[in-house]
Amino acid sequence: MAMKEYVIHSFEELQDLVFEECFDTKTQRYRDNYVYRGLCDKDYELRSKLNRVCSHDLSLETSINRSFLKYGYTDVKDCSSFWQMLALGQHYGLPTRLLDWTYSPLVAAHFATEDIYKYDKDGVIYRIDMRAGRNRLPDCLKEELDISGAQSFTLSMLDAHAKDIDEFEALSTEPYFVFFEPASQTNRMTNQYALFSMTSDTRYSIQDLLSDDPLDTLTKIIIPKEVKLEIRDKLDYINISERLIYPGLDGICSWITRRYADLGHIYNKKR
């Protein structure tokens, strides 16, 4: 399936696109079923860090998770759910099968524009309808969502059917994926308005599993390099920056570094 692509040319055009057709006439509120993932290079695919780091041997996932639990025990011992532990590891850079998403298109735009060394590359925001791929879910998971009226799983909903990766994979012989929301164990998870996707078979990406879905369930919003800095600066003015996304001194220092970098003379020369 070729993904539908949009190219935006300004911050205002980005906002118009993500809020287009989001008005719910039933509730008279702006609501949709989309989540977003921002990347600094439009050529980056929807591949988990596990797949990027361990493409030579995906079975290393078991050793990675075991080592994280062993050596990070002090910090993860209070996690009551395996999935919460996995989400925590993902937030701190552990190679997992999880992919980060956010409910906020502007948070996704932050991730697409934060790297000062990638301003010579077009950025991208992936947008996916959370109802996509639902027909692939095992019956028990599909029923769980139907009963709750939800599009994503909570930890307790996921735990009720699979306590760990082995049980999650065993729910179906066919590959599928889910979205789940971790508990807000860190300010980063809260501020990033975060949730995760996870495939039952690490050999398949979400893109692979959506090959039979309609064209508009997964789309790419391209941010050309010519407007990256404009969008970046406007995000700062509405407080979507490292100070919010990464609370603490590391986020403050990253924000200061980027804010005072001599980017304008390089990337805004035509203005």
N, C-alpha and C positions, 0 to 999 in steps of 0.2 A: 504494500500500500504506500503510495506517495502521499506524504503529509501535506496538508494545505499550508501555505506560507503567506504571511503578511509582512510587509516591510513598512516600518513607521519612520517618519521624518522629523518628529518633534515630540516633546514631552506631552503636549496637548493631544496629539494624535494617538499616543499610547493610551492616554486616559479614555479618549473617545472609544477606542477599540475594545478595551476590556470591560467598559460599562455598557457597551452596545447590547441591546436586547436582554438586559439583566432585570428589567422591571417586571415584578410579579404582580399581575393584575388581581390575583386572588387575595393576596395579603396587602397590596398597595405598598410594597416595600421593594428595595433593590436586593435581589437574591439570585444566586445561580449555583451551579453544581461544579464549577471549575476550580482546579488548583493549579499552581504554577511552579516552575523550576527555572531559575535564571542561571546562565552560564556565560563566561566571558568570551567564548569563541563559538560562533554559530556551527562550526564543524564538529563540536563535541556531541557525542551521542548520549542516549539515556542508559548509561552503563554504570553499575554500582562500583564502588571502590574495590570490593572483593574481585570483581571481574577484571578490573584494570590491573590490580596488583598480582593476582593469582590466576591469571588466564591459563598459565601452564599447568595448574593443578588445583581445580576448584575444591577438591576434597580437603584442602588445607583449612577450610572454614572451621572445621571441628577443632583443630589445634589452636587456631586464632581465638576462638571463643573460650576455650578451656584456659588458655594463657591469660586472657583478660580477666577472667573470674579469679584465677589463682593470684596474679600479681597485683590486681586492682581491688582485692577483696575488701580492704578497709573502706573504699569509696562505694562499692557496689553491694555490700552485704545487706543493706536495708532494702534492696530492690525485691519486692515480693513477687515479681513476675519476670520470667526469662526475657520477655519482650521489652520490658522496661530497661533491663540491663543492656540488651542489644541496642536500644535507642540511645542510651547514655554513651555507650562505646562509639556509636556513630557520630555523636556530637563532638567527641574528643578525637576523632580521626581514625578510629579503628576500621580496618577493612571489613565491611559487612555486606550482606546482600541487600541492605536497605538503600533506598533513594530518598533524599530530602525533597520535600515539597512544601509549599506555603499556600495558605488561603489568600494571601495578599499579593496582588500583581506588582505593587510597588516594592515590597520586600524582594520579590524575584528580580525586579529591575535593579535593586541594589547589588545583588549577587552578579548580575550581568555586567555591572559597571565599576565594581570596587577595585579591580586589579589594575594598578597604574602602568604595569608592564604589558598590558594587553589592549592598549588603546589604538593600536594599529590593526586590530582585528574586529570584525563585526561581532556583536554579542547576540545572544538569543534568549528568549523566554519561551519555554515549552508550556503549553496550556493543554490540560486534559480534562475531559468530562469524567467525573468520578463514577458515573454510571457505565462507563466503557468497560467492556470485558466481563460484565456481570453474568452474562450467559455462560461463561466458563467456570464460574464458581461451583464448588461442590454443593449439593443440595442443602446440607446442614448450614453452611455459611450464608447461602442465599436466603434461606428461611430466617436466619438470625437478623439479617438486614431488613427483611420484609416486616418482621414483627416489631422491630424497633423504629422503623421508618427512617433509618439512617443510610448514609452513603459510605461511611467508614466505620471501622471497628474501634471500640474502646479496648483497653487491656483486658477487662473482665469478659467481654464478649469473645475475644480471641482465646483467652485462657480456657473458656468453657468448652472449646473444641480442640485446642492444641496447646499443650504446655511447653513445647519446644519445637525446634526445627524438624526433628524426625517425625513427630506427630502431625505437624503442618504439611509435610510432604506426603504423608500417608493418607491424607484425606481424599486424594484423587490420583488416578493414574495419568490423567491429562494435566499439563501445566496450566497454571492460573496465577492471578495476582490479586492482592488485596491492598487497601489503604487502611492504616491504623494510626490512631492518635495516642502518643505516650502521655503519661501523667506529667504535669508541669514541674519536673524535678529540679530544673535549673531555670534561671531567668532567661537564658538564651532560648530555650524551647518556647517559653511564653512569648517573648518579644518577637521571635521569628514567625509566630503564628503557624507553628510547624506541624507537619504530619509526615508519614512515611508510606512509601509503597514497597511491596516485597513480593517477589515471584516464588512460586513453589519449586521451581526448577531453575537453578542458577545458570543453566546453559541457554536460557531464553531471556530476552529483555522484554520490557513492556511493548516496545515497537514490534517485536516478533509476534507477540500474543494479540496484537490489535490488527493483524494483517487482514482479517475478515470484517472488521468493524467499519462503519461509515467514515467517510473522509474527514468529517469535522469533529470526531471524538478526540483526536490528538492533532494539535496545530503548532506551528512555529511562528513566533513573532520575532522578526529580525530587527536588531538595532544596528543600523549602519555605523561604522566607525566615525563618520563625519558628524554624527549627532550624539555620540556616546557621552562626551564631556558635558554638553548642555544638559542632558538628562541627569547625569551624575550631580551636577551643581544644583539643579532644581530639587532633586531628592534631598540634598543636604538642607535646603531651606525649609523643607517640611519635616525635618528631623528623622528622615530615613537614612541612617548612617551607621558606621561602626559603633558609635557611642550607644546606640539603641540595640543593634543587632548582637554585639558582643559586649555586654555589660562588664565593666572592670577596666583595669589599667591597660590591658592588651588592646582592647577596643578603642580606648581613648588615644593611645599611641598610634594605632593604625590610622585613625581618623586624622590626627595631626599631620602624620607623614604625607598622606594623600592631599590634604587641604593645602599644604604649603609646597607641594611639588610643582615644578615649572611646566605644567601641562598646557596651559593656555597658549603660550607662545609656539608650541609645537602643533597642537591639534585644533586651535581656533584661528589659524593664520588668515583664513579667507573672510573672517568677519570684520 
